[in-house]
Amino acid sequence: GFGVPGASAFTWTYSPVDSSMSNASNWVEQTVPTSPAILTFKVTEDSTLNNDLTNLSTSRIVFDTTATGYTISGNPINAGNEIINNSSVAQALNTPIVMNSDLVTNANTQDIVLGGAVSGAGNFKNIGRNNVYMNGLNTYTGNTTIWGDGSGAYVLKIAGNSTGAPSAPTAGPLGTGKIIMDGGSLQDGDSDAVLYNDIEVLPGKRSYIYEGVHAITLYGKITGSGTFWADCNTYAGLHLFGDNSGFTGLFVNALRSGNNRLRFESPDAGSANATWNLDANGIDCQSLDYGDGTIHFGALTGRGYFRNDGGGSPIISVGALNT
């Protein structure tokens, strides 16, 4: 949990008279929440709520172990510190979220859906063992950290397309800041995702990017010295457009099934400073889609094939790391 000095606690009642969050009778304390608020949601007879409060700020939003599956819509919430789901069912927070400070989501025991637009200057961090869903044109300017223990169980699922330019997004599923991979998993959500954000892969733990049904396309740069594990099970695949020459770690395209697809869409998408284990061994699991130009791999291993899908005469340069 998070310390929240100065905050007041409010708990949604079991038998609310209506769905309005501005009705004092709907809260156990018989008081309308004041900011900064710690909001707790437990089992209830009405879990479809309307936030008709103005300028509500929260220090914590807690879905208790007993909580019914809530859907909260309405006015924006200035959310800080933490949103945590300790219940056995998914929870949907569809209000716009404004991050005036850093925010952590913790899908501890079940999923969290952030269905509204996320804005503000705070940093966003995902730490839960289940799925957090984000989509659309979020404009928050802080960084996004996808934390985990390296097992792949800590998941942030995304859908939607960035706007702006590569390495300079103006909006997108993960806002406009840098994406920091710190042992967690970035996965496709309910549609394709296109990211213009740069990605930094931190050392010490394996971080994952996974496409189960829909494509993920990366136009930003991949940097860092950690292990980036691409684990794909769909022809839609992972598409690399950015200049990844600053990546100095290990990139693995895992052998999962013949459905794995990794597309190098630009000769800059490799890195002479990184080790590449291209282990997916179907004929079309790895392809060069850019036509002419030289792509660099500092060291190359694995059981995979390359296929020339770009129609030109690409050149592969291997061995700059002399390993």
C-alpha positions as CSV (number, residue, x, y, z in Angstrom):
1,G,0.0,0.0,0.0
2,F,0.8,3.7,-0.2
3,G,1.0,6.3,2.6
4,V,-1.7,8.9,1.9
5,P,-1.3,11.7,4.6
6,G,-4.3,14.1,4.7
7,A,-6.6,11.8,2.8
8,S,-10.1,10.8,4.0
9,A,-11.6,7.3,3.5
10,F,-14.9,6.6,1.9
11,T,-16.5,3.2,1.2
12,W,-19.3,2.5,-1.3
13,T,-22.3,1.0,0.5
14,Y,-23.9,-2.4,0.0
15,S,-27.3,-0.9,-0.8
16,P,-27.0,2.4,-2.6
17,V,-30.1,4.4,-3.3
18,D,-28.9,5.2,-6.8
19,S,-25.7,5.1,-8.9
20,S,-24.6,8.7,-8.1
21,M,-21.2,9.1,-6.4
22,S,-22.3,12.6,-5.2
23,N,-25.1,11.2,-3.1
24,A,-24.0,10.9,0.5
25,S,-26.5,8.1,1.2
26,N,-24.5,5.9,-1.1
27,W,-21.4,5.9,1.1
28,V,-21.0,4.1,4.4
29,E,-19.8,7.3,6.0
30,Q,-23.0,9.1,4.9
31,T,-20.7,11.8,3.4
32,V,-19.8,12.8,-0.1
33,P,-16.1,12.1,-0.8
34,T,-13.8,15.1,-0.5
35,S,-10.3,15.4,-2.0
36,P,-7.9,13.8,-1.6
37,A,-10.0,10.6,-1.1
38,I,-9.3,7.0,-0.5
39,L,-12.1,5.2,-2.2
40,T,-12.9,1.6,-1.4
41,F,-15.4,-0.6,-3.3
42,K,-16.8,-3.8,-1.8
43,V,-19.6,-6.1,-2.5
44,T,-22.7,-4.1,-3.5
45,E,-26.2,-4.4,-5.1
46,D,-25.3,-1.6,-7.6
47,S,-21.9,-1.6,-9.2
48,T,-22.6,0.6,-12.2
49,L,-21.6,4.0,-10.9
50,N,-21.7,7.5,-12.2
51,N,-19.0,9.9,-11.0
52,D,-20.9,13.1,-11.0
53,L,-18.5,14.8,-8.7
54,T,-16.4,17.7,-10.0
55,N,-12.6,17.7,-9.6
56,L,-12.5,14.6,-7.5
57,S,-8.9,13.7,-6.5
58,T,-8.0,10.3,-5.2
59,S,-5.0,9.0,-3.2
60,R,-6.0,5.4,-3.6
61,I,-8.8,3.5,-5.4
62,V,-9.2,0.1,-3.8
63,F,-11.4,-2.8,-5.1
64,D,-11.7,-4.9,-2.0
65,T,-11.4,-8.7,-1.8
66,T,-15.2,-8.9,-1.7
67,A,-15.9,-6.4,-4.5
68,T,-18.5,-7.0,-7.2
69,G,-17.4,-6.2,-10.7
70,Y,-17.7,-2.4,-11.0
71,T,-18.0,-0.2,-14.0
72,I,-17.4,3.5,-13.1
73,S,-18.1,6.2,-15.7
74,G,-18.6,9.9,-15.6
75,N,-16.5,12.9,-14.8
76,P,-12.7,12.8,-14.7
77,I,-10.8,11.6,-11.7
78,N,-7.5,13.2,-10.6
79,A,-5.9,9.8,-9.7
80,G,-2.7,9.6,-7.8
81,N,-0.6,6.9,-5.9
82,E,-2.5,3.7,-6.6
83,I,-5.4,1.9,-8.2
84,I,-5.5,-1.7,-6.9
85,N,-7.8,-4.7,-7.6
86,N,-7.8,-7.2,-4.8
87,S,-11.1,-8.8,-5.9
88,S,-11.8,-12.0,-7.9
89,V,-13.4,-10.2,-10.8
90,A,-12.3,-7.6,-13.4
91,Q,-12.9,-3.9,-12.6
92,A,-13.5,-1.1,-15.2
93,L,-12.7,2.5,-14.6
94,N,-14.1,4.3,-17.6
95,T,-13.8,7.9,-16.4
96,P,-11.1,10.0,-17.8
97,I,-8.0,9.8,-15.6
98,V,-5.8,12.9,-14.9
99,M,-2.4,12.1,-13.5
100,N,-1.2,15.2,-11.7
101,S,1.2,12.9,-9.8
102,D,2.6,9.5,-10.4
103,L,0.2,6.6,-10.6
104,V,0.6,2.8,-10.0
105,T,-1.9,0.3,-11.2
106,N,-1.9,-3.1,-9.4
107,A,-4.1,-5.8,-10.9
108,N,-3.2,-7.9,-8.0
109,T,-5.8,-10.7,-8.2
110,Q,-7.8,-9.7,-11.3
111,D,-7.8,-7.4,-14.3
112,I,-8.2,-3.6,-14.4
113,V,-9.6,-1.8,-17.4
114,L,-8.8,1.9,-17.9
115,G,-11.4,2.8,-20.5
116,G,-11.2,6.6,-20.4
117,A,-8.5,8.9,-21.7
118,V,-5.4,9.3,-19.5
119,S,-3.8,12.7,-19.3
120,G,-1.5,14.7,-17.1
121,A,2.2,15.0,-16.3
122,G,2.6,12.1,-14.0
123,N,4.5,8.8,-14.6
124,F,2.6,5.6,-14.9
125,K,3.7,2.2,-13.5
126,N,2.1,-1.2,-13.8
127,I,3.0,-3.7,-11.2
128,G,0.2,-6.2,-10.9
129,R,0.2,-10.0,-11.7
130,N,-2.9,-9.7,-13.9
131,N,-3.8,-7.6,-16.9
132,V,-4.2,-3.9,-17.1
133,Y,-5.9,-2.6,-20.3
134,M,-5.2,0.8,-21.9
135,N,-6.2,2.0,-25.3
136,G,-6.8,5.0,-27.5
137,L,-5.3,8.5,-27.5
138,N,-3.9,9.0,-24.1
139,T,-1.8,12.2,-23.7
140,Y,0.0,11.8,-20.4
141,T,3.5,13.0,-20.7
142,G,5.3,11.0,-18.1
143,N,7.1,7.7,-18.6
144,T,5.4,4.3,-18.5
145,T,7.2,1.6,-16.5
146,I,6.1,-2.0,-17.1
147,W,7.4,-3.8,-14.0
148,G,7.5,-7.5,-13.2
149,D,9.6,-10.4,-11.9
150,G,10.7,-11.5,-15.4
151,S,8.1,-14.3,-15.5
152,G,5.8,-12.7,-18.1
153,A,2.9,-12.6,-15.6
154,Y,2.8,-8.9,-15.1
155,V,0.9,-7.6,-18.1
156,L,0.0,-4.3,-19.7
157,K,-2.3,-4.8,-22.7
158,I,-2.7,-2.1,-25.3
159,A,-4.7,-1.2,-28.3
160,G,-4.9,1.8,-30.6
161,N,-2.5,3.9,-32.7
162,S,-0.1,6.7,-31.7
163,T,-0.3,10.1,-33.4
164,G,2.7,12.4,-34.0
165,A,6.0,11.1,-35.3
166,P,8.4,8.3,-34.4
167,S,10.2,9.1,-31.0
168,A,7.8,12.1,-30.7
169,P,4.3,10.9,-30.1
170,T,1.5,13.4,-29.4
171,A,-0.9,10.8,-28.1
172,G,-1.3,7.0,-28.0
173,P,-2.1,4.0,-25.9
174,L,0.9,4.8,-23.6
175,G,0.9,8.6,-23.8
176,T,3.9,10.5,-25.0
177,G,6.7,9.5,-22.8
178,K,9.2,6.7,-22.8
179,I,8.2,3.1,-22.2
180,I,10.5,1.4,-19.6
181,M,10.6,-2.3,-19.7
182,D,11.5,-3.6,-16.2
183,G,10.6,-7.3,-16.1
184,G,7.0,-7.0,-17.2
185,S,5.1,-7.8,-20.3
186,L,3.7,-5.6,-23.1
187,Q,0.9,-7.3,-25.0
188,D,-1.7,-6.7,-27.6
189,G,-5.2,-5.9,-26.4
190,D,-8.5,-6.1,-28.3
191,S,-7.1,-4.6,-31.6
192,D,-3.7,-3.7,-33.2
193,A,-1.4,-1.3,-31.5
194,V,1.0,1.2,-33.1
195,L,3.5,2.9,-30.8
196,Y,5.7,5.9,-31.6
197,N,7.2,5.9,-28.1
198,D,10.9,5.0,-27.5
199,I,11.4,1.9,-25.4
200,E,14.2,1.3,-22.9
201,V,14.8,-2.3,-21.8
202,L,16.4,-2.4,-18.3
203,P,19.0,-5.0,-17.3
204,G,18.7,-7.6,-14.7
205,K,15.3,-9.2,-15.7
206,R,13.7,-10.6,-18.8
207,S,11.0,-8.2,-20.3
208,Y,8.4,-9.4,-22.7
209,I,6.5,-8.2,-25.8
210,Y,3.8,-10.6,-26.9
211,E,1.2,-10.7,-29.7
212,G,-1.5,-13.2,-29.2
213,V,-4.1,-12.1,-31.8
214,H,-3.3,-8.6,-33.0
215,A,-0.2,-6.8,-34.3
216,I,2.1,-4.5,-32.4
217,T,4.1,-2.0,-34.5
218,L,7.1,-0.1,-33.0
219,Y,8.2,3.1,-34.7
220,G,10.2,4.4,-31.8
221,K,13.8,3.4,-30.8
222,I,14.6,0.4,-28.7
223,T,17.5,1.1,-26.3
224,G,18.8,-0.3,-23.1
225,S,21.0,-3.3,-22.2
226,G,18.4,-5.8,-20.9
227,T,16.8,-8.9,-22.4
228,F,13.7,-8.3,-24.6
229,W,11.8,-11.5,-25.2
230,A,9.5,-11.4,-28.2
231,D,6.9,-14.2,-27.9
232,C,4.4,-14.2,-30.7
233,N,1.5,-16.6,-31.6
234,T,-0.1,-14.8,-34.5
235,Y,0.6,-14.0,-38.2
236,A,-0.2,-10.3,-37.3
237,G,3.2,-10.3,-35.6
238,L,5.7,-7.7,-34.3
239,H,6.9,-5.0,-36.7
240,L,10.1,-3.0,-36.1
241,F,10.5,0.3,-37.9
242,G,12.7,2.3,-35.5
243,D,16.4,2.9,-35.3
244,N,17.4,0.3,-32.7
245,S,21.2,0.8,-33.0
246,G,21.3,2.0,-29.4
247,F,20.1,-1.3,-28.1
248,T,23.0,-3.2,-26.4
249,G,21.2,-6.1,-24.8
250,L,19.7,-9.5,-25.9
251,F,16.7,-9.7,-28.3
252,V,15.1,-13.1,-28.4
253,N,12.4,-14.1,-30.9
254,A,11.1,-17.2,-29.1
255,L,10.3,-20.5,-30.6
256,R,6.6,-20.8,-29.7
257,S,4.9,-22.0,-32.9
258,G,5.0,-21.6,-36.6
259,N,2.6,-18.6,-36.2
260,N,5.4,-16.4,-34.9
261,R,6.1,-13.4,-37.1
262,L,8.9,-10.8,-36.6
263,R,9.1,-8.2,-39.3
264,F,12.2,-6.0,-39.8
265,E,10.6,-3.1,-41.7
266,S,13.7,-1.0,-41.9
267,P,17.5,-1.7,-42.2
268,D,17.8,0.4,-39.0
269,A,15.7,-2.1,-37.1
270,G,18.7,-4.3,-36.1
271,S,21.6,-3.3,-33.9
272,A,25.3,-4.0,-34.3
273,N,25.6,-3.5,-30.6
274,A,23.1,-6.2,-29.5
275,T,22.9,-10.0,-29.5
276,W,20.0,-11.5,-31.5
277,N,18.6,-14.9,-30.8
278,L,16.2,-15.5,-33.7
279,D,14.9,-18.9,-32.6
280,A,11.4,-19.1,-34.2
281,N,12.1,-21.7,-36.9
282,G,9.2,-21.4,-39.4
283,I,10.1,-20.4,-42.9
284,D,8.4,-16.9,-42.5
285,C,9.0,-16.4,-38.8
286,Q,11.6,-13.7,-39.4
287,S,11.5,-11.5,-42.5
288,L,13.2,-8.5,-44.1
289,D,10.4,-6.3,-45.4
290,Y,12.3,-3.1,-46.4
291,G,13.8,-3.8,-49.8
292,D,17.4,-2.6,-50.2
293,G,19.9,-1.7,-47.4
294,T,22.1,-3.3,-44.8
295,I,20.8,-4.5,-41.5
296,H,23.2,-5.1,-38.6
297,F,23.2,-7.8,-35.9
298,G,26.1,-7.6,-33.4
299,A,25.9,-11.3,-32.8
300,L,23.3,-13.7,-34.2
301,T,22.2,-17.1,-33.0
302,G,19.1,-19.3,-33.1
303,R,17.3,-21.9,-35.3
304,G,15.3,-19.4,-37.4
305,Y,15.1,-18.5,-41.0
306,F,15.2,-15.2,-42.7
307,R,12.8,-14.5,-45.6
308,N,13.1,-11.6,-48.0
309,D,9.6,-10.2,-48.2
310,G,10.6,-6.7,-49.3
311,G,11.4,-7.6,-52.9
312,G,14.8,-5.9,-53.0
313,S,18.4,-7.0,-52.3
314,P,18.9,-6.6,-48.5
315,I,22.3,-7.3,-46.9
316,I,22.7,-8.8,-43.5
317,S,25.8,-7.8,-41.5
318,V,26.7,-10.1,-38.6
319,G,29.5,-10.1,-36.0
320,A,30.3,-6.6,-34.9
321,L,30.5,-7.8,-31.3
322,N,33.2,-10.4,-32.2
323,T,31.6,-13.0,-30.0
